[in-house]
Amino acid sequence: MSIRFDDKVAIVTGAGGGLGRSHALDLASRGAKVVVNDLGGSVDGASKGSSSAAEKVVEEIKAAGGEAIANGASVTDVDQVKEMVQQTMDAYGRIDILVNNAGILRDKSFSKVEDEDFRMVMEVHLMGSVNCTKAVWEIMKEQNYGRIVMTSSSSGLYGNFGQTNYGAAKMGVVGLMNTLKLEGAKYNIKCNALAPVAATRMTEELMPGEVLERLEPQYVTPAVTYMVSEDAPTGVIMAAGAGVFARVMIHETIGVNLGTADKMDAENIADNWDQISDMKDAKLCFQGGDQSMKIFELIQKG
């Protein structure tokens, strides 16, 4: 099966380098018209940005025979995001794909992280994804077609020392995805999340050189390409790095019905903790109501 994006239009945020650049190049090579968005700032988002990084990626795409335009909007600025979407519509008349990739790092342990640094990381990763998705949502609904990818992280899914701000934001986009997959279903809008492991500006100081060589962005991008394809799944979290791909799934144990009588207390939970934690027959919930149904079924069995 050949995955193509002829006549499709994609916006990739933070695409001036690293993962975003790799995503943009691959989409363009498969026929998509790509809007390469990049503010051009530093990794921590502190320095003033420039659109030169995005323009270089556009030049690469055009040199390879593809079609692309550059955009320097900040994903945290709603008006700039709206202008980016309008620029895309003026140029191409539709928007089929959105890859929310833009991000920054301001790592510090929780006791040392400043409120401003916490809020800024949340603003870029979580609210940036909200802003961009909100700006294209009605367009995708009218088209009856849309593919959206959020960029999550193992730091959000599992935690990482010194990254409470980043982890909170990265788990936040999973929650965003989980509801968008439901609200977009009848409009053929699919929403998925990527948990990448890659050597980028954001990770180059964290890993030795021999490891970084195997963690180049292009070894992650196939996951994004698949998740924005015509036959993509929806509501999926995919981990990707060094050519390894895995699906991350949030499961819930069957649980134990302790009833509502006198023994429904914390001590009884402690006594039954092993059974409560038993992952045998654990259930994958597609939406919040599935959890309620499971509880009702367990009550009825009791």
TIGUDO-947932 format. One line per 3 residues: for each residue x, y, z of N, C-alpha, C, CB. Coordinates in pm, whole numbers, plus 50000, padded with zeros to 5 digits. Atoms other than C-alpha are relative to their C-alpha. Glycine has a CB too. Example, Ala and Ser with C-alpha at 12.3 -4.5 7.8 and 13.67 -1.06 7.14 Angstrom:
2
50089/49881/50000/51230/49550/50780/50090/50120/50000/49901/50003/50125  49918/49881/49994/51367/49894/50714/49923/50109/50073/50041/50046/49858 .
This chain:
302
50084/49880/50000/50000/50000/50000/50087/50125/50000/49905/50001/50122  49925/49876/50009/50137/50337/49898/49918/50113/50063/50036/50034/49853  50068/49889/49935/50047/50631/50121/50038/50130/49929/50037/50008/50152 .
49978/49876/50073/50006/50952/49921/49910/50110/50056/49973/49979/49849  50076/49884/49954/49879/51303/49999/49978/50100/49886/50071/50068/50118  50027/49913/50114/49815/51439/49651/49871/50078/50024/49991/49918/49869 .
50114/49911/49982/49575/51736/49664/49964/50025/50146/49880/49943/49929  50020/49974/49858/49603/51741/50044/50091/50114/50044/50026/49873/50084  49925/49886/49946/49724/52043/50244/50029/49976/50147/49922/50133/49980 .
49958/50027/49862/49920/52010/50567/50064/50123/50062/50098/49882/50004  49928/49902/49919/50027/52253/50837/50081/49923/50103/49901/50102/50069  49912/50062/49899/50324/52144/51048/50061/50112/50081/50111/49910/49934 .
49944/49895/49914/50413/52364/51345/50137/49959/50051/49905/50031/50118  49864/50028/49953/50768/52395/51471/50080/49921/49899/49996/49925/50131  49943/50083/50107/50885/52263/51135/50129/50056/49941/49899/49984/49890 .
49875/49945/50051/51202/52469/51094/50120/49911/50023/50024/50132/50064  49891/50092/49973/51415/52184/51223/49948/49877/50071/50109/50068/50084  50035/50117/49921/51418/51849/51401/49884/49919/49946/49968/50041/50137 .
50113/50084/50037/51103/51643/51401/49906/50068/49901/49923/49961/50124  50093/49930/50087/50885/51908/51239/50049/50007/49857/49975/50139/50052  49941/49996/50134/51120/51950/50947/49987/49864/49932/50148/50043/50006 .
50008/50135/50056/51130/51573/50897/49858/49966/49959/50051/49898/50101  50140/50026/50034/50750/51550/50907/49961/50075/49872/49907/50042/50117  50035/49916/50115/50714/51837/50658/50060/49945/49871/50047/50143/50023 .
49934/50053/50119/50967/51690/50414/49934/49872/49951/50147/49973/50030  50060/50126/50042/50805/51348/50415/49860/50022/49942/49993/49902/50118  50134/49972/50053/50452/51483/50367/50010/50061/49860/49924/50095/50094 .
49983/49935/50130/50573/51701/50080/50045/49900/49894/50101/50115/50010  49950/50100/50095/50755/51409/49918/49890/49906/49953/50113/49920/50062  50113/50087/50034/50424/51224/49914/49884/50078/49937/49952/49927/50125 .
50098/49924/50078/50239/51501/49734/49926/50109/50074/49903/49909/49946  50074/49898/49925/50109/51724/50014/50058/50139/49974/50003/49970/50150  49957/49860/49996/50123/52101/49993/50016/50035/50147/49896/50096/49927 .
49967/49988/49858/50288/52199/50319/50022/50146/50041/50124/49919/50032  49971/49873/49936/50276/52509/50536/50099/49972/50110/49870/50069/50056  49891/50022/49905/50605/52510/50724/49998/50115/50101/50139/49990/49927 .
50008/49898/49895/50543/52697/51047/50116/49988/50097/49867/49989/50075  49897/49999/49896/50826/52797/51276/50024/50143/50046/50132/49936/49948  49974/49869/49941/50870/53090/51511/50148/50035/49991/49953/50004/50146 .
49856/49977/50013/51247/53044/51488/50069/50041/50128/50023/50102/49898  49941/49961/49872/51312/53100/51858/50096/49895/50054/49892/50027/50101  49911/50095/49934/51550/52926/52098/49920/49886/50061/50084/50071/50108 .
50065/50119/49944/51476/52591/52262/49910/50036/50117/50104/49898/50043  50081/49962/49885/51345/52765/52574/49896/50105/49967/50089/50050/50111  50100/49904/50043/51137/53008/52371/50026/50143/50043/49869/49959/50049 .
49970/49868/49944/51314/53308/52522/50045/50101/49895/50106/49988/50105  49946/49906/50099/51492/53458/52221/49899/50031/49892/50126/49944/49938  50091/49957/50106/51317/53647/51944/50014/49911/49878/50028/50146/49962 .
49999/50094/50111/51220/53433/51651/50024/50063/49865/49872/49927/49998  49981/49960/50138/51284/53450/51279/49942/49891/49911/50150/50026/49967  50060/50098/50090/51111/53279/50987/50103/49935/49907/49891/50065/49917 .
49897/50050/50091/51444/53195/50822/50009/49847/50004/50136/50060/50036  49994/50146/49991/51440/52835/50952/49890/49937/49917/49989/49954/50147  50112/50052/50079/51096/52776/50801/50025/50018/49851/49869/50069/50040 .
49974/49972/50142/51203/52936/50473/50102/49903/49942/50049/50143/49983  49900/50097/50047/51503/52702/50447/49935/49865/49970/50111/49983/50103  50070/50127/50024/51275/52398/50480/49913/50010/49876/49913/49962/50123 .
50079/49979/50122/51046/52544/50214/50089/49987/49877/49932/50139/50002  49905/50010/50113/51349/52578/49985/50036/49855/49974/50127/50081/50028  49970/50143/50016/51435/52211/50049/49885/49929/49930/50027/49934/50137 .
50117/50065/50059/51082/52104/49963/49987/50036/49852/49872/50040/50075  50012/49956/50139/51074/52312/49644/50112/49942/49913/50002/50154/49993  49887/50056/50075/51418/52189/49539/49976/49854/49963/50129/50013/50082 .
50031/50141/50025/51283/51834/49561/49874/49985/49914/49981/49925/50132  50116/50005/50087/50987/51927/49340/49867/50012/50071/50002/49875/49925  50124/49988/49925/50733/51982/49617/49949/50143/50006/50020/49949/50139 .
50062/49869/49988/50511/52276/49707/49983/50034/50147/49865/50005/49926  50008/49961/49860/50530/52469/50034/50010/50151/50014/50111/49932/50081  49984/49859/49963/50506/52810/50199/50043/50005/50145/49867/50081/49977 .
49952/49982/49864/50665/52941/50517/49906/50089/50079/50141/50060/50000  50079/49917/49911/50492/53090/50817/50072/50011/50134/49857/49942/50018  49926/49977/49876/50639/53245/51131/49913/50025/50121/50091/50115/49984 .
50091/49974/49889/50335/53252/51362/50043/49930/50127/49860/49957/49963  49985/50064/49870/50367/53184/51732/49871/49925/50030/50032/50103/50112  50121/50079/49972/50128/52903/51827/49929/50049/50126/50036/49852/50014 .
50063/49948/49880/50061/53087/52152/49916/50124/49973/50106/50033/50103  50071/49878/50035/49917/53389/51971/49881/49965/49910/50095/50101/49929  50121/50042/50073/49558/53322/51862/49984/50076/49869/49876/50019/50087 .
50015/49919/50122/49553/53608/51611/50100/49956/49893/50018/50149/50031  49900/50047/50096/49877/53492/51448/49963/49864/49943/50138/49994/50065  50043/50132/50047/49743/53136/51429/49887/50014/49898/49956/49912/50119 .
50110/49976/50095/49425/53261/51261/50053/50053/49867/49898/50099/50059  49939/49948/50123/49639/53455/51012/50069/49889/49922/50099/50112/50034  49935/50114/50065/49839/53138/50940/49897/49914/49926/50076/49915/50103 .
50105/50080/50062/49520/52947/50869/49941/50073/49880/49889/49967/50103  50051/49923/50113/49391/53227/50648/50099/50001/49885/49968/50144/50044  49896/50006/50103/49723/53234/50461/49994/49867/49926/50140/50020/50063 .
50009/50134/50060/49686/52860/50403/49878/49989/49909/49993/49892/50110  50123/50006/50079/49329/52893/50281/50010/50086/49874/49880/50045/50084  49982/49914/50117/49420/53181/50051/50088/49934/49895/50061/50134/50042 .
49905/50063/50092/49705/52981/49901/49947/49871/49940/50131/49973/50072  50033/50136/50043/49551/52635/49880/49851/49964/50008/50076/49903/50082  50144/50022/49999/49179/52656/49961/49947/49893/50092/49958/49969/49868 .
50044/50105/49908/49169/52375/50217/50113/49967/50098/49956/49872/49921  49901/50048/49903/49346/52224/50518/49957/49860/50041/50011/50096/50126  50033/50139/49973/49352/51847/50555/50074/49941/50119/50030/49918/49879 .
49912/50060/49900/49633/51779/50800/50058/50109/50090/50114/49920/49933  49932/49913/49904/49758/51950/51115/50089/49915/50088/49898/50081/50085  49906/50067/49910/50069/51830/51295/50044/50102/50104/50122/49940/49923 .
49962/49912/49890/50103/52004/51632/50133/49953/50057/49889/50002/50110  49866/50044/49964/50477/51978/51681/50079/50104/50080/50076/49963/49876  49922/49893/49938/50597/52315/51813/50012/49980/50151/49936/50136/49971 .
49981/50016/49856/50747/52307/52161/50126/50068/50051/50005/49854/50033  49882/49945/49933/50996/52446/52410/50029/49917/50124/49979/50150/50037  49962/50064/49874/51181/52320/52717/50046/50105/50100/50111/49896/49977 .
49948/49920/49889/51232/52493/53050/50006/49909/50122/49910/50128/50028  49991/50105/49899/51345/52206/53270/50058/50049/50132/50083/49886/49947  49952/49980/49863/51380/52245/53646/49917/49910/50089/49990/50150/50045 .
50077/50079/49905/51277/52034/53943/49883/50083/50050/50089/49952/50118  50124/49932/49963/50934/52119/54079/50022/50108/50107/49898/49898/50049  49975/49902/49894/51074/52299/54383/50070/50125/49948/50083/49936/50110 .
49925/49887/50054/51281/52527/54160/49934/50067/49880/50136/49954/49960  50059/49943/50121/51064/52584/53854/49915/50122/50035/49915/49895/49926  50076/49877/49978/50923/52936/53836/49862/49989/49934/50077/50122/49944 .
50136/50001/50053/50554/52996/53773/49997/50039/49853/49911/50094/50081  49996/49955/50139/50634/53179/53450/50047/49889/49907/50091/50122/49987  49948/50109/50083/50837/52885/53317/49899/49887/49988/50132/49947/50058 .
50102/50106/50005/50561/52640/53408/49890/50040/49902/49941/49973/50141  50111/49954/50084/50292/52848/53242/50040/50010/49853/49951/50135/50050  49958/49983/50139/50498/52917/52929/50009/49866/49927/50135/50072/49994 .
49993/50133/50060/50565/52549/52864/49860/49946/49973/50079/49903/50090  50139/50041/50020/50196/52474/52911/49938/50078/49884/49918/50021/50128  50058/49914/50103/50109/52767/52684/50042/49955/49861/50044/50146/50023 .
49950/50040/50133/50327/52646/52396/49948/49861/49962/50154/50002/49997  50033/50138/50036/50263/52272/52409/49850/49974/50000/50068/49904/50095  50142/50032/49989/49906/52245/52531/49912/50105/49931/49960/49989/50147 .
50085/49898/50059/49743/52577/52444/50038/50028/49854/50009/50130/50081  49961/49987/50140/49947/52600/52123/49928/49898/49914/50151/49984/49984  50073/50105/50072/49791/52270/52017/49851/50032/49994/50021/49863/50068 .
50141/49959/49998/49449/52397/52122/49975/50110/49897/49959/50049/50141  50019/49885/50090/49491/52723/51930/50000/49958/49854/50110/50105/50023  49988/50042/50141/49600/52558/51606/49885/49908/49961/50134/49930/49976 .
50108/50093/50030/49342/52281/51626/49867/50074/49989/49991/49890/50107  50124/49921/50002/49062/52527/51704/49988/50078/49869/49995/50096/50121  50001/49917/50121/49162/52739/51404/49968/49922/49874/50134/50069/49984 .
50028/50081/50120/49131/52449/51158/49876/49913/50015/50119/49911/49968  50106/50097/49971/48846/52257/51321/49876/50017/49912/49959/50011/50145  50121/49979/50079/48550/52417/51144/50025/49976/49851/49946/50142/50021 .
49964/50027/50140/48731/52398/50810/49996/49851/49973/50141/50057/49967  49999/50145/50016/48786/52026/50857/49859/49942/50008/50089/49935/50106  50139/50046/49989/48423/51978/50963/49925/50024/49869/49928/50071/50116 .
50069/49967/50125/48295/52152/50649/50049/49912/49885/50022/50149/49964  49943/50087/50103/48528/51943/50433/49958/49854/50020/50152/50010/50000  50023/50139/49959/48420/51627/50616/50128/49919/49988/49888/49936/49915 .
49871/50068/50005/48787/51542/50637/50103/50077/50082/50049/49984/49854  49890/49939/49927/49073/51608/50875/50084/49896/50071/49946/50101/50101  49908/50088/49928/49377/51443/51026/50088/50089/50089/50088/49914/49900 .
49927/49917/49903/49537/51586/51341/50090/49912/50085/49901/50080/50090  49907/50069/49911/49842/51475/51536/50044/50095/50111/50124/49947/49921  49944/49931/49885/49932/51592/51885/50137/49938/50029/49906/49990/50126 .
49871/50055/49962/50290/51554/52003/50007/49990/50152/50116/50087/49946  49992/50028/49858/50299/51394/52345/50145/49963/50034/49902/49886/50042  49864/50036/49959/50601/51249/52528/49992/49896/50111/50079/50124/50046 .
49991/50093/49887/50707/50971/52762/50005/50076/50132/50124/49910/49986  49997/49918/49878/50760/51254/53012/49859/50025/50052/50070/50134/49974  50138/49984/49959/50385/51307/53013/49934/49869/50033/49922/50070/49891 .
50063/50130/49980/50284/50943/52987/50050/49930/50125/50024/49913/49880  49940/50076/49890/50524/50815/53254/50075/50086/50102/50095/49899/49945  49927/49914/49909/50704/51112/53411/50149/50004/49971/49978/49956/50142 .
49855/49985/50017/51060/51243/53397/50048/50109/50095/50036/50035/49851  49951/49906/49899/51261/51416/53669/50032/50136/49937/50125/49942/50071  49969/49865/50046/51278/51792/53625/49908/50051/49890/50139/50005/49951 .
50088/49960/50110/50992/51808/53374/49852/50000/50039/50022/49908/49882  50141/49994/49959/50672/51869/53570/49919/50085/49903/49988/50055/50142  50072/49912/50092/50576/52153/53335/49980/49931/49865/50077/50133/49981 .
50004/50068/50129/50660/51961/53018/49910/49876/50007/50142/49961/49956  50080/50122/49984/50505/51638/53147/49851/50029/50010/50045/49923/50121  50141/49963/49986/50182/51810/53247/49941/50040/49866/49985/50115/50101 .
50048/49957/50132/50152/51970/52904/49986/49883/49905/50096/50104/49940  50001/50112/50093/50233/51649/52720/49892/49898/50032/50134/49932/50000  50115/50084/49968/49972/51451/52910/49871/50074/49967/50002/49957/50149 .
50117/49919/50034/49732/51738/52853/49956/49982/49856/50030/50145/50025  50039/50016/50141/49745/51694/52475/49938/49864/49974/50122/50020/49910  50065/50131/50013/49649/51328/52521/49853/50012/50038/50070/49894/50089 .
50139/49977/49962/49336/51438/52705/49924/50076/49892/49993/50077/50130  50060/49925/50111/49267/51685/52425/49967/49906/49885/50095/50112/49952  50021/50097/50108/49306/51410/52165/49884/49907/50030/50127/49920/49977 .
50102/50099/49965/49081/51171/52355/49858/50050/49978/50017/49957/50144  50134/49946/50024/48782/51403/52329/49982/50040/49854/49974/50120/50090  50011/49963/50142/48857/51533/51978/49972/49879/49912/50128/50069/49954 .
50027/50120/50081/48855/51175/51846/49850/49969/50000/50079/49878/50054  50144/50024/49989/48493/51154/51967/49921/50108/49926/49957/49996/50146  50073/49890/50061/48376/51498/51855/50022/50008/49849/50040/50131/50065 .
49970/49993/50142/48542/51462/51516/49955/49881/49919/50143/50019/49980  50026/50127/50068/48426/51110/51434/49899/50013/49887/49950/49898/50099  50104/49994/50103/48110/51198/51241/50037/50094/49885/49868/50045/50061 .
49952/49911/50107/48305/51454/51035/50124/49944/49931/50030/50139/50057  49882/50064/50057/48577/51207/50936/50129/50075/50038/49987/49993/49847  49879/49939/49945/48829/51394/51152/50062/49901/50098/49970/50138/50069 .
49930/50094/49913/49082/51160/51309/50112/50071/50074/50056/49881/49917  49902/49932/49915/49307/51265/51594/50083/49896/50075/49931/50097/50099  49908/50094/49936/49613/51077/51722/50113/50076/50068/50056/49900/49896 .
49889/49938/49927/49920/51142/51936/50130/49922/49980/49968/50009/50150  49866/50056/50016/50292/51082/51891/50078/50018/50129/50074/50067/49882  49907/49992/49887/50532/51002/52175/50139/49968/49944/49960/49901/50118 .
49876/50025/50073/50869/51046/52001/50125/49988/50088/50022/50109/49901  49865/50001/49944/51224/50957/52096/50092/50035/49884/50038/49859/50066  49921/49954/50114/51453/51158/51870/50111/50094/50046/49911/50070/49897 .
49891/49906/49975/51775/51356/51858/49964/50132/49935/50137/49945/49946  50035/49867/50049/51670/51719/51825/50071/50102/50087/49845/50023/50001  49942/49895/49915/51777/52053/51970/49959/49982/50146/49957/50139/49951 .
50053/50014/49865/51565/51964/52270/50059/49881/50075/49850/49987/49995  49947/50119/49934/51741/51632/52338/50149/49982/49983/49930/49879/49948  49860/50023/50033/52095/51674/52207/50094/50009/50120/50045/50098/49896 .
49917/49989/49881/52233/51767/52551/49976/49886/50099/49975/50132/50068  50042/50101/49903/52068/51468/52718/50056/49861/49969/49851/49994/50005  49960/50135/50042/52217/51173/52524/50139/50001/49936/49897/49941/49902 .
49868/50009/50064/52563/51055/52410/49989/49989/49849/50077/49879/50054  50000/49993/50146/52661/51087/52044/49962/49872/49931/50132/50041/49954  50029/50126/50068/52644/50717/51955/49852/49964/50009/50084/49888/50060 .
50144/50022/49988/52287/50705/52082/49923/50095/49908/49954/50019/50147  50067/49900/50082/52188/51025/51904/49998/49960/49852/50069/50135/50015  49993/50040/50141/52299/50877/51570/49886/49907/49961/50133/49931/49973 .
50109/50094/50029/52025/50615/51598/49863/50061/50028/50017/49873/50081  50125/49936/49962/51763/50864/51710/49970/50122/49913/50005/50040/50145  50025/49888/50089/51744/51090/51408/49850/50013/49972/50078/49983/49868 .
50144/49977/50018/51403/51250/51341/49934/49918/49891/49978/50143/49971  50063/50073/50110/51345/51067/51014/49961/49857/50039/50093/49996/49882  50037/50133/49953/51321/50742/51212/49873/50004/50085/50114/49939/50079 .
50126/49981/49927/51016/50884/51394/49886/50033/49905/50015/50111/50104  50101/49944/50090/50832/51052/51107/49903/49899/49938/50069/50071/49890  50099/50093/50056/50676/50735/50955/49876/49982/50086/50065/49866/49978 .
50116/50012/49911/50451/50720/51261/49900/50112/49973/50044/50003/50148  50087/49886/50029/50315/51068/51186/49936/49983/49864/50079/50131/50006  50052/50020/50135/50277/50992/50816/49885/49901/50000/50113/49952/49906 .
50108/50099/49991/50070/50686/50900/49878/50057/50071/50049/49875/50074  50112/49951/49919/49858/50865/51161/49922/50114/49935/50051/50046/50132  50076/49897/50075/49758/51140/50913/49956/49949/49863/50084/50127/49984 .
50036/50058/50129/49690/50902/50624/49849/49977/49991/50075/49869/49978  50144/50023/50028/49351/50826/50468/49943/49893/50092/49979/49959/49853  50051/50114/49923/49315/50495/50653/50056/49995/50141/50033/49872/49929 .
49943/49995/49866/49464/50609/50983/49900/49956/50106/50050/50141/50030  50088/50023/49885/49325/50490/51316/49966/50134/50064/50066/49903/50104  50025/49876/49926/49191/50746/51562/50007/49972/50149/49862/50061/49962 .
49987/50016/49855/49256/50801/51931/50118/49914/50041/49875/49941/50054  49884/50086/49975/49590/50621/51912/50118/50084/50050/50039/49923/49872  49871/49944/49959/49910/50708/52099/50107/49906/49948/50010/50019/50158 .
49893/50083/50053/50214/50582/51911/50136/50050/50046/49994/49996/49847  49863/49970/49964/50565/50573/52052/50089/49964/49883/50044/49924/50129  49914/50024/50116/50841/50598/51791/50139/50054/50025/49940/50064/49875 .
49862/49956/49991/51218/50617/51784/50094/49895/49948/50035/50036/50143  49897/50091/50052/51517/50464/51604/49941/49886/49917/50083/49943/50115  50063/50103/50080/51281/50272/51376/49914/49904/50078/50103/49925/49928 .
50085/50084/49916/51094/50116/51667/49867/50071/50020/50068/49968/50138  50133/49942/49987/50717/50173/51682/49917/49914/50095/49931/50012/49862  50083/50071/49903/50481/50081/51964/49874/50080/50027/50078/49974/50132 .
50124/49933/49962/50124/50160/52062/49992/50009/50152/49877/49927/49942  50019/49978/49858/50067/50308/52406/49851/49997/50028/50064/50136/50047  50143/50015/49972/49734/50209/52560/49975/50019/50149/49949/49861/49954 .
50039/49977/49861/49568/50330/52879/49889/49902/50035/49953/50148/50022  50095/50104/49960/49393/50035/53043/49951/50023/50143/50065/49861/49987  50055/49994/49865/49179/50001/53353/49970/49858/50046/49871/50089/50004 .
50028/50134/49949/49166/49691/53572/49850/49981/50017/50073/49976/50134  50140/50030/49979/48835/49515/53613/49953/50056/50134/49975/49849/49993  50033/49943/49870/48840/49618/53978/49924/49905/50090/49921/50125/49981 .
50069/50081/49900/48662/49488/54286/49880/50079/50053/50097/49960/50117  50119/49938/49943/48309/49565/54403/50000/49978/50151/49871/49942/49936  49999/50008/49854/48339/49638/54774/49864/50031/50061/50105/50094/50057 .
50133/49969/49951/47973/49732/54800/49995/50137/50066/49955/49895/50097  50017/49870/49934/47836/50031/54985/49962/49986/50147/49893/50082/49927  50031/50025/49858/47790/49874/55328/50116/50045/50089/49970/49851/50023 .
49903/49954/49900/48007/49914/55636/50145/49977/49957/49976/49931/50130  49862/50035/50036/48315/49751/55480/50052/50077/49878/50010/49852/49974  49953/49918/50112/48338/50003/55197/50084/50114/50058/49880/50055/49913 .
49912/49902/49937/48636/50180/55352/50143/49982/49951/49994/49988/50154  49861/50002/50045/49005/50250/55301/50071/49872/50041/50075/50121/50055  49936/50123/49953/49106/49947/55507/49968/49883/49908/49955/49968/50143 .
50040/50108/50089/48911/49718/55275/50072/50014/49865/49847/50001/49980  49920/49980/50121/49085/49876/54976/50140/49945/50020/50006/50150/49962  49865/50050/49971/49420/49802/55140/50003/49847/50000/50048/50053/50136 .
50005/50146/49994/49316/49441/55202/49983/49937/49861/49886/49955/50091  50029/50054/50134/49209/49396/54839/50087/50062/49891/49855/50022/49967  49923/49923/50097/49481/49603/54673/50057/49915/49887/50112/50071/50069 .
49943/50087/50105/49641/49311/54486/49895/49966/49895/50056/49871/50062  50105/50033/50096/49309/49215/54328/49956/50125/49923/49880/49938/50072  50036/49875/50067/49222/49579/54253/50102/50034/49892/49991/50115/50102 .
49891/49966/50092/49559/49613/54077/50023/49895/49894/50126/50020/50077  49977/50112/50092/49538/49283/53886/49964/50041/49857/49919/49875/50043  50022/49958/50138/49579/49363/53515/49939/49891/49912/50130/50043/49940 .
50065/50105/50077/49430/49031/53404/49860/50048/49960/49993/49867/50081  50129/49957/50055/49130/49109/53183/49980/50151/50007/49888/49931/50074  50011/49854/49998/49209/49483/53202/49931/50049/49873/50139/50066/50013 .
50085/49952/50109/48983/49690/52978/50054/50129/49940/49856/50022/50050  49967/49877/50069/49066/49952/52716/49872/50081/49981/50068/49971/49862  50119/49915/50012/48814/50235/52746/50021/50099/49886/49972/50075/50133 .
49989/49907/50112/48751/50433/52428/49948/50138/50036/49924/49946/49879  50052/49873/49953/48556/50704/52608/49963/49987/50147/49877/50045/49915  50025/49999/49857/48469/50807/52963/49884/49913/50042/49977/50137/50045 .
50117/50080/49967/48131/50634/52956/50030/49852/50013/49895/50021/49898  49963/50141/49991/48304/50297/52910/50039/49963/50143/50115/49969/49904  49963/50025/49862/48442/50329/53261/49875/49983/50087/50087/50114/50054 .
50126/50009/49924/48093/50390/53404/49928/49869/49973/49909/50118/49965  50066/50126/50036/47952/50092/53214/50067/49881/50067/49999/49982/49849  49926/50109/49935/48226/49868/53352/49963/49991/50148/50152/50021/49984 .
50036/49997/49858/48142/49979/53706/49860/49946/50020/50011/50142/50055  50137/50047/49988/47769/49917/53652/49993/49848/49981/49911/50071/49897  49997/50145/50025/47843/49569/53511/50052/49925/50122/50086/49967/49878 .
49943/50064/49882/48054/49486/53815/49902/50001/50116/50131/50069/50040  50102/49991/49896/47780/49606/54049/49890/49897/49976/49940/50142/50004  50107/50095/50032/47520/49393/53868/50043/49856/50029/49959/50013/49853 .
49947/50135/49971/47743/49085/53897/50001/49973/50150/50143/49983/49941  49997/50016/49855/47769/49151/54271/49862/49974/50057/50060/50123/50065 .
